[in-house]
Amino acid sequence: MPEQIQYLPVSHVIFDLDGLLIDSEVLFANAIAILLKRYGVKEYSKALQEKVLGMDVDLKIQTIIAETGIPLTVPKFLVIQRNIYEDSMSNVSLMPGAERLIAHLRRHNIPMAIATGSTLESFRIKTSKYQQLFKIGDNFQHIVFTRDDPEVSAPKPAPDVYLVAAQRFKPSAEPHKCLVFEDTKTGVDEQIQYLPVSHVIFDLDGLLIDSEVLFANAIAILLKRYGVKEYSIALQEKVLGMEVERGIQVIIDETGIPVTVPQFRVLEREIYEESMANVSLMPGAERLIGHLRRHNIPMAIGTGSTLESFRIKTSKYQQLFKIGDNFQHIVFTRDDPEVSAPKPAPDVYLIAARRFKPSVEPNKCLVFEDSGLGVDGAISAGMQCIMVPD
């Protein structure tokens, strides 16, 4: 088995803001494009946008001026661009899944902070529609503004803003205990260096499609028929990511209902199938798949679903899940003779890696998962993993 990648335990989370929690990068880019057109520059090219993404504002503008040759100083550029930008700044949207992730971390009592290159003034405008979400002392312990904070000596990619954010947690947090969410290379340059990856493997239920909630609802209805008042959050979290039959056995054992696993499956399936065709995509799933496809990243799915249930659950999104279009292949744990054991065993991921054409080493694969069992399986396979919790 390949050597496992070791992850340090973390206790605190620090978020970037622009392009990570709020979709403000697109407004900033649009404002610059309008400004450049006024000076005869036809477009704000993707190459230039990527070059300056994540830079401190002054450095970003200086680079744009140097690359385009427009006759402006940085202060003049800022004034003009700001006038254009502020017209739309209060209409910024949240990034897909941002509110859900923040709420999840809060429910689990994870201390959070924001470290941003924005000024306090622009932050207030950009987050004006979401004041409760970004209220200090509610979800976030504090916010560090790179350009306004005297303790931040240098902008990203210098580590100052993150170190200051870690110090200001109460009690302060050791830097290696902090997990940073960033959307730019500049932002991650001073963070832990991960191995380069070339292929992506997705979980399905609760990660790409919002099917876990339907499954939970069906179980709740079934349990009520046997006098169990609720399908508790604690029990849901206990079975999350388990192979189906194992999860059902745990539910039966915990609730004491007088049914066997096969009987439970028949009853639950009758309830579940009525709503299964109405499954929605998870926020941001289609966008992420499209991004990876545009960058020619080979993708696969490794799921505990059966082929039959997969076809029903994805019936509204056949083009998205079509084999050979976005995904090279899909491995179904319960239907595949090569999968000896379900998650948290690594089988489904190792087989998914082997079936890429050409096959790929496990340490070149990045796995997206929504459950602890799935993450354990991915790491056991020697892969890197991003957990997107429900």
C-alpha positions as CSV (number, residue, x, y, z in Angstrom):
1,M,0.0,0.0,0.0
2,P,1.3,3.5,-0.8
3,E,2.7,5.6,2.1
4,Q,-0.1,7.5,3.7
5,I,-0.1,11.3,3.7
6,Q,0.0,12.6,7.3
7,Y,-2.4,15.4,8.2
8,L,-1.9,17.3,11.4
9,P,-5.0,17.8,13.7
10,V,-6.5,21.3,13.5
11,S,-8.7,23.2,16.0
12,H,-9.2,26.6,14.4
13,V,-10.3,27.8,10.9
14,I,-9.2,31.0,9.1
15,F,-11.1,32.1,5.9
16,D,-10.0,34.4,3.1
17,L,-12.9,36.6,2.1
18,D,-13.0,37.7,-1.6
19,G,-13.7,34.9,-4.0
20,L,-13.9,32.4,-1.1
21,L,-16.8,33.5,1.1
22,I,-18.2,36.2,-1.2
23,D,-18.3,36.4,-5.0
24,S,-16.6,39.8,-5.2
25,E,-13.7,38.9,-7.5
26,V,-16.0,39.0,-10.5
27,L,-17.2,42.5,-9.6
28,F,-13.6,43.7,-9.1
29,A,-12.6,42.2,-12.5
30,N,-15.6,43.8,-14.2
31,A,-14.8,47.2,-12.8
32,I,-11.2,46.9,-14.0
33,A,-12.4,45.8,-17.5
34,I,-14.6,48.9,-17.8
35,L,-11.7,51.1,-16.7
36,L,-9.3,49.6,-19.2
37,K,-11.8,50.0,-22.1
38,R,-11.9,53.7,-21.3
39,Y,-8.1,53.8,-22.1
40,G,-8.4,51.7,-25.2
41,V,-7.5,48.3,-23.8
42,K,-10.0,45.9,-25.4
43,E,-10.1,43.3,-22.6
44,Y,-9.0,42.4,-19.1
45,S,-7.4,39.1,-20.2
46,K,-7.8,35.9,-18.3
47,A,-4.0,35.6,-18.2
48,L,-3.6,39.0,-16.5
49,Q,-6.5,38.2,-14.1
50,E,-4.8,35.0,-13.1
51,K,-1.5,36.8,-12.7
52,V,-2.8,39.3,-10.2
53,L,-5.3,37.1,-8.4
54,G,-4.7,37.2,-4.7
55,M,-2.2,40.1,-4.8
56,D,-2.4,43.0,-2.4
57,V,-4.5,45.8,-4.1
58,D,-1.7,48.2,-4.7
59,L,0.6,45.6,-6.2
60,K,-2.3,44.2,-8.3
61,I,-3.0,47.7,-9.8
62,Q,0.7,48.4,-10.4
63,T,1.0,45.1,-12.3
64,I,-2.1,45.9,-14.4
65,I,-0.7,49.4,-15.3
66,A,2.6,47.9,-16.2
67,E,1.1,45.1,-18.4
68,T,-1.4,47.3,-20.2
69,G,0.6,50.6,-20.4
70,I,-2.4,52.8,-19.5
71,P,-1.3,56.3,-18.5
72,L,-2.4,56.2,-14.8
73,T,-0.7,56.2,-11.4
74,V,-1.9,53.7,-8.8
75,P,-3.8,56.3,-6.8
76,K,-5.6,57.6,-9.9
77,F,-6.4,54.0,-11.0
78,L,-7.8,53.3,-7.5
79,V,-10.1,56.4,-7.6
80,I,-11.6,55.6,-11.0
81,Q,-11.9,51.8,-10.4
82,R,-13.4,52.4,-7.0
83,N,-16.2,54.6,-8.4
84,I,-17.1,51.9,-10.9
85,Y,-16.8,49.1,-8.3
86,E,-18.8,50.7,-5.6
87,D,-21.9,50.9,-7.8
88,S,-22.1,47.1,-7.7
89,M,-20.2,46.3,-4.5
90,S,-23.3,46.1,-2.2
91,N,-24.9,43.4,-4.5
92,V,-22.2,40.8,-3.9
93,S,-23.5,37.3,-3.5
94,L,-22.2,34.6,-1.1
95,M,-20.1,31.9,-2.7
96,P,-21.9,28.5,-3.1
97,G,-21.8,26.5,0.1
98,A,-20.2,29.3,2.2
99,E,-23.0,29.9,4.6
100,R,-23.5,26.1,5.0
101,L,-19.9,25.5,5.8
102,I,-19.8,28.4,8.3
103,A,-22.9,27.0,10.1
104,H,-21.5,23.5,10.2
105,L,-18.2,24.7,11.8
106,R,-20.2,26.8,14.3
107,R,-22.4,23.9,15.3
108,H,-19.2,21.9,16.0
109,N,-17.8,24.9,18.1
110,I,-14.8,25.5,15.7
111,P,-13.4,28.9,16.4
112,M,-13.3,30.9,13.1
113,A,-11.7,34.1,11.8
114,I,-11.3,36.0,8.5
115,A,-8.0,37.2,7.1
116,T,-8.5,39.5,4.1
117,G,-6.8,42.0,1.9
118,S,-10.0,44.1,1.9
119,T,-10.2,47.3,3.9
120,L,-12.7,47.6,6.7
121,E,-14.7,50.2,4.7
122,S,-15.0,47.9,1.6
123,F,-15.8,44.9,3.8
124,R,-18.8,46.7,5.3
125,I,-20.1,47.5,1.9
126,K,-19.5,44.1,0.4
127,T,-21.1,42.2,3.3
128,S,-24.0,44.7,4.0
129,K,-26.6,42.1,2.9
130,Y,-25.1,39.5,5.2
131,Q,-24.4,41.5,8.4
132,Q,-25.6,38.7,10.8
133,L,-23.4,36.1,9.0
134,F,-20.3,38.2,9.4
135,K,-21.0,39.7,12.8
136,I,-18.0,39.6,15.1
137,G,-18.6,37.4,18.1
138,D,-21.4,35.4,16.4
139,N,-19.7,33.2,13.7
140,F,-16.3,34.9,13.7
141,Q,-14.1,35.7,16.6
142,H,-12.3,38.5,14.7
143,I,-11.3,39.8,11.2
144,V,-7.9,40.9,10.2
145,F,-7.7,43.6,7.5
146,T,-4.3,43.5,5.8
147,R,-4.3,47.1,4.6
148,D,-5.7,48.6,7.8
149,D,-3.9,46.6,10.5
150,P,-0.6,48.0,11.9
151,E,0.5,44.5,12.9
152,V,0.4,43.2,9.3
153,S,3.7,44.3,7.9
154,A,3.4,42.7,4.4
155,P,0.5,41.4,2.3
156,K,0.0,37.8,1.0
157,P,2.0,35.8,0.1
158,A,3.8,36.9,3.3
159,P,2.3,35.0,6.3
160,D,1.6,38.1,8.5
161,V,-2.1,38.2,8.2
162,Y,-2.5,34.5,9.1
163,L,-0.1,34.7,12.0
164,V,-1.9,37.8,13.4
165,A,-5.2,36.0,12.9
166,A,-4.0,32.9,14.8
167,Q,-2.6,35.1,17.7
168,R,-5.9,36.9,18.1
169,F,-8.0,33.8,18.8
170,K,-8.9,33.7,22.5
171,P,-7.0,31.8,23.6
172,S,-4.4,32.2,20.9
173,A,-3.9,29.3,18.5
174,E,-0.6,27.7,17.4
175,P,-0.3,28.3,13.6
176,H,0.0,24.5,12.9
177,K,-3.4,24.1,14.6
178,C,-5.1,26.4,12.0
179,L,-6.8,25.3,8.8
180,V,-6.9,28.1,6.1
181,F,-9.5,28.2,3.3
182,E,-8.1,30.2,0.3
183,D,-9.0,30.7,-3.3
184,T,-5.7,31.9,-4.7
185,K,-2.2,30.5,-5.0
186,T,-0.8,33.7,-3.4
187,G,-2.9,33.0,-0.4
188,V,-1.7,29.4,0.0
189,D,2.0,30.0,-0.8
190,E,2.9,30.3,2.9
191,Q,0.7,27.4,4.0
192,I,1.5,23.6,4.2
193,Q,2.8,22.4,0.8
194,Y,0.7,19.5,-0.5
195,L,1.8,17.1,-3.2
196,P,0.8,18.0,-6.8
197,V,-2.2,16.1,-8.0
198,S,-3.4,15.3,-11.6
199,H,-6.7,13.4,-11.1
200,V,-9.9,13.9,-9.1
201,I,-12.3,11.3,-7.6
202,F,-15.6,12.4,-6.2
203,D,-17.9,10.8,-3.7
204,L,-21.6,11.1,-4.8
205,D,-24.2,11.2,-2.1
206,G,-24.1,14.4,0.0
207,L,-21.1,15.6,-2.1
208,L,-22.3,16.1,-5.7
209,I,-26.0,15.4,-5.1
210,D,-28.2,16.3,-2.1
211,S,-29.5,12.8,-1.6
212,E,-28.5,12.3,2.0
213,V,-31.4,14.4,3.2
214,L,-33.9,12.3,1.2
215,F,-32.4,9.1,2.7
216,A,-32.6,10.6,6.2
217,N,-36.2,11.6,5.6
218,A,-37.2,8.2,4.5
219,I,-35.5,6.6,7.5
220,A,-37.3,9.1,9.8
221,I,-40.7,8.2,8.3
222,L,-39.9,4.5,8.7
223,L,-38.8,4.9,12.3
224,K,-42.0,6.8,13.2
225,R,-44.0,3.8,12.0
226,Y,-42.3,1.8,14.8
227,G,-42.8,4.4,17.5
228,V,-39.3,6.1,17.3
229,K,-40.0,9.8,17.5
230,E,-37.0,11.1,15.6
231,Y,-34.0,10.0,13.6
232,S,-31.5,11.9,15.7
233,I,-28.7,14.0,14.4
234,A,-26.3,12.0,16.5
235,L,-27.4,8.7,14.9
236,Q,-27.3,10.3,11.4
237,E,-23.7,11.4,12.0
238,K,-22.8,8.0,13.3
239,V,-23.9,6.2,10.2
240,L,-22.9,8.9,7.7
241,G,-20.7,7.4,5.0
242,M,-21.2,3.8,6.1
243,E,-22.0,1.0,3.6
244,V,-25.8,0.8,3.4
245,E,-26.3,-2.6,5.1
246,R,-23.9,-1.8,7.9
247,G,-25.6,1.6,8.5
248,I,-29.0,0.0,8.6
249,Q,-27.8,-2.6,11.2
250,V,-26.5,0.2,13.4
251,I,-29.9,2.1,13.1
252,I,-31.8,-1.1,14.1
253,D,-29.4,-1.8,17.0
254,E,-29.6,1.8,18.3
255,T,-33.4,2.2,18.0
256,G,-34.5,-1.4,18.8
257,I,-37.1,-1.6,16.1
258,P,-38.3,-5.2,15.3
259,V,-37.1,-5.6,11.7
260,T,-34.2,-7.3,9.9
261,V,-31.9,-5.5,7.6
262,P,-33.6,-6.9,4.5
263,Q,-37.0,-5.9,5.8
264,F,-35.8,-2.4,6.7
265,R,-34.3,-2.0,3.2
266,V,-37.6,-2.9,1.5
267,L,-39.7,-0.5,3.7
268,E,-37.2,2.3,3.4
269,R,-36.7,1.9,-0.3
270,E,-40.5,2.2,-0.9
271,I,-40.4,5.6,0.9
272,Y,-37.1,6.7,-0.6
273,E,-37.9,5.9,-4.3
274,E,-40.9,8.3,-4.3
275,S,-38.6,11.2,-3.9
276,M,-35.3,9.9,-5.3
277,A,-35.8,11.3,-8.8
278,N,-36.2,14.8,-7.4
279,V,-32.6,15.0,-5.9
280,S,-30.9,18.4,-6.4
281,L,-27.2,19.0,-7.1
282,M,-25.2,20.2,-4.1
283,P,-24.3,24.0,-4.2
284,G,-21.2,24.6,-6.4
285,A,-21.0,21.0,-7.7
286,E,-21.7,21.7,-11.4
287,R,-19.5,24.7,-11.3
288,L,-16.6,22.7,-9.9
289,I,-17.0,19.9,-12.4
290,G,-17.1,22.4,-15.2
291,H,-13.9,24.1,-13.9
292,L,-12.0,20.8,-13.7
293,R,-13.2,19.8,-17.2
294,R,-12.1,23.1,-18.7
295,H,-8.6,22.4,-17.3
296,N,-8.6,18.9,-18.6
297,I,-8.5,17.2,-15.2
298,P,-9.5,13.5,-15.4
299,M,-12.4,12.8,-13.1
300,A,-14.1,9.7,-11.7
301,I,-16.7,8.9,-9.0
302,G,-16.3,6.4,-6.2
303,T,-19.7,5.7,-4.5
304,G,-21.5,3.4,-2.2
305,S,-24.6,3.7,-4.4
306,T,-25.8,0.9,-6.7
307,L,-25.9,1.5,-10.4
308,E,-29.7,1.2,-10.2
309,S,-30.1,3.9,-7.6
310,F,-27.5,6.1,-9.3
311,R,-29.6,6.1,-12.5
312,I,-32.7,7.2,-10.6
313,K,-30.9,9.9,-8.5
314,T,-29.1,11.5,-11.4
315,S,-31.9,11.2,-14.0
316,K,-32.4,15.0,-14.1
317,Y,-28.6,15.4,-14.7
318,Q,-27.8,12.8,-17.3
319,Q,-25.5,15.0,-19.3
320,L,-23.5,16.1,-16.3
321,F,-22.9,12.5,-15.1
322,K,-22.5,10.9,-18.6
323,I,-19.5,8.6,-18.8
324,G,-16.9,9.8,-21.2
325,D,-18.1,13.4,-20.9
326,N,-17.2,14.8,-17.5
327,F,-16.3,11.5,-15.8
328,Q,-14.0,8.7,-17.2
329,H,-15.7,6.1,-15.0
330,I,-17.8,5.4,-11.9
331,V,-17.1,2.7,-9.4
332,F,-20.2,1.4,-7.5
333,T,-19.0,-0.2,-4.2
334,R,-22.0,-2.7,-3.9
335,D,-22.1,-3.7,-7.6
336,D,-18.4,-4.0,-8.3
337,P,-16.7,-7.5,-7.8
338,E,-13.3,-5.8,-7.4
339,V,-14.5,-3.8,-4.4
340,S,-13.9,-6.2,-1.5
341,A,-14.9,-3.8,1.4
342,P,-16.8,-0.5,1.6
343,K,-15.5,2.8,3.0
344,P,-13.6,3.3,5.2
345,A,-11.6,0.6,3.4
346,P,-9.6,2.2,0.5
347,D,-10.8,-0.3,-2.2
348,V,-13.2,2.0,-4.1
349,Y,-10.6,4.7,-4.4
350,L,-7.7,2.4,-5.4
351,I,-9.9,0.8,-8.1
352,A,-11.0,4.2,-9.3
353,A,-7.4,5.3,-9.6
354,R,-6.4,2.1,-11.5
355,R,-9.3,2.6,-14.0
356,F,-8.2,6.0,-15.3
357,K,-6.7,5.7,-18.8
358,P,-3.8,5.6,-18.3
359,S,-4.0,4.5,-14.7
360,V,-2.6,6.9,-12.0
361,E,-0.7,6.5,-8.8
362,P,-2.9,7.0,-5.7
363,N,-0.8,9.9,-4.4
364,K,-1.7,11.8,-7.6
365,C,-5.4,11.7,-6.8
366,L,-7.4,14.3,-4.9
367,V,-10.6,13.0,-3.4
368,F,-13.7,15.1,-2.5
369,E,-15.7,13.6,0.4
370,D,-18.5,14.6,2.8
371,S,-18.1,12.0,5.5
372,G,-15.5,11.0,8.0
373,L,-15.5,7.4,6.8
374,G,-14.9,8.5,3.2
375,V,-12.0,10.7,4.3
376,D,-10.5,7.8,6.2
377,G,-10.8,5.6,3.1
378,A,-9.2,8.2,0.9
379,I,-6.3,8.8,3.2
380,S,-5.8,5.0,3.7
381,A,-5.6,4.8,-0.1
382,G,-2.7,7.2,0.0
383,M,-4.6,10.0,-1.6
384,Q,-5.1,13.7,-0.6
385,C,-8.7,14.5,0.4
386,I,-10.9,17.6,0.8
387,M,-13.8,17.1,3.2
388,V,-16.9,19.1,2.3
389,P,-19.1,18.5,5.3
390,D,-22.9,18.5,5.1
